[in-house]
Amino acid sequence: MSVPERKGVSVGASGALFGLLGAMLSELITNWTIYTNRFAAMMNLIIIAAINLALGILPHVDNFAHIGGFATGFLVGFVLLIQPQFGWLEQPFGGKSKSKYKAYQIILLLVALVLLIAG
């Protein structure tokens, strides 16, 4: 017996929730030095994502939306959730200041934009 092919649009908020999980993971990686229980926070996020992805094998669940939302949230999280740089805020007005964004954040922004356009 063959599995019927599903044709239609998948809707729901689970892709967006996985995007938030991905953004939380990128924020944890970016601000790694600020956290006291780093590995507990990392394992907590990984376990939650793994359980939700495992539930994605149930019928009528679109795991591709979960994976896409997680990847997008992970990439965009590196761009939008910048590491606090307190010295950047103390620059005098009109003085020469360095960018508040790091090189990897600019690269990930470009990757996210390319994926959005190609999408």
C-alpha positions in Angstrom: 0.0 0.0 0.0 1.5 3.3 -1.0 1.3 6.5 1.0 -0.9 9.1 -0.7 0.9 12.2 -1.9 -0.1 15.3 0.1 -0.7 18.4 -2.0 -1.5 21.6 -0.3 -0.1 24.4 1.8 1.1 23.8 5.3 0.2 26.5 7.8 0.9 27.0 11.5 3.0 28.7 14.0 5.4 25.9 14.6 8.0 27.1 12.0 8.0 30.5 13.7 8.5 28.8 17.1 11.4 26.9 15.8 12.8 30.2 14.5 12.7 31.5 18.1 14.5 28.4 19.2 17.2 29.0 16.6 17.5 32.6 17.6 17.9 31.6 21.2 20.7 29.2 20.3 22.5 31.9 18.3 22.1 34.4 21.2 23.5 31.8 23.6 26.5 31.2 21.3 27.1 35.0 20.8 26.9 35.8 24.5 28.6 32.7 25.7 30.8 34.5 28.2 27.9 36.1 30.0 26.1 32.9 31.0 27.0 31.1 34.2 25.4 27.7 33.4 26.4 27.6 29.7 26.2 23.8 29.1 22.9 23.5 31.0 21.4 26.2 28.8 22.8 24.6 25.6 21.6 21.2 26.5 18.2 22.5 27.4 17.8 24.1 23.9 19.1 21.1 22.1 16.8 18.7 24.0 13.7 20.9 23.4 14.6 21.1 19.7 15.3 17.4 19.4 12.0 16.4 21.1 10.0 18.7 18.8 11.8 17.4 15.7 11.1 13.8 16.9 7.4 14.7 17.1 7.7 15.9 13.5 7.5 12.3 12.3 3.9 12.2 13.2 1.4 12.3 10.3 0.3 15.8 9.1 3.3 17.5 10.7 5.6 19.5 8.4 9.1 18.9 9.7 10.6 21.0 6.8 8.9 24.1 8.2 10.5 23.3 11.6 14.0 22.9 10.1 13.6 26.0 7.9 12.4 28.1 10.8 15.2 26.9 13.0 17.9 27.6 10.4 16.4 31.0 9.6 16.1 32.0 13.2 19.7 30.7 13.9 21.1 32.9 11.1 19.1 36.0 11.7 19.7 35.7 15.4 23.4 36.2 14.9 22.6 39.4 13.1 19.9 40.9 15.3 21.0 39.7 18.7 24.3 41.5 18.9 26.7 40.9 21.7 26.6 43.7 24.3 29.7 45.9 23.7 29.6 48.4 26.5 32.7 50.2 25.2 30.8 51.0 22.0 28.2 52.9 23.9 30.8 55.1 25.7 32.3 56.5 22.5 32.2 60.3 22.5 29.9 62.0 20.0 31.7 62.7 16.8 34.7 60.6 17.9 36.0 57.8 15.8 34.1 54.7 16.7 34.3 51.1 15.6 31.3 49.3 14.2 29.1 47.7 16.8 28.7 44.7 14.4 31.4 42.0 14.1 32.6 40.6 10.8 30.8 37.3 11.3 27.5 39.1 11.9 27.8 41.0 8.6 28.7 37.7 6.8 25.7 35.9 8.3 23.5 38.9 7.4 24.5 38.5 3.8 23.9 34.8 3.9 20.5 35.3 5.4 19.6 37.9 2.7 20.8 35.6 -0.1 18.7 32.8 1.3 15.7 35.1 1.6 16.0 36.2 -2.0 16.6 32.7 -3.3 13.9 31.3 -1.0 
